[in-house]
């Protein structure tokens, strides 16, 4: 799959979404067209090595990062106060 061309604002938002506990990779893919492997590659490229390792350790196996592993009672992908108002 060809990776879409992203501007710096989109890259920033993807990084923010990837760090969020309740935002599944599927939400990033549906919003930006990046599957999980591409998000991981983007994070590896954009973050400092230690930050990337910390992020990978944090999200590996986290049930809320994958829709298929999420508990049935979690119906939303983000916290209501998550998005910044301009």
Secondary structure as GFF3:
##gff-version 3
##sequence-region A 1 86
A	DSSP	alpha_helix	8	19	.	.	.	ID=ss1
A	DSSP	alpha_helix	25	32	.	.	.	ID=ss2
A	DSSP	alpha_helix	36	46	.	.	.	ID=ss3
A	DSSP	alpha_helix	49	59	.	.	.	ID=ss4
A	DSSP	three_ten_helix	63	65	.	.	.	ID=ss5
A	DSSP	three_ten_helix	67	69	.	.	.	ID=ss6
###
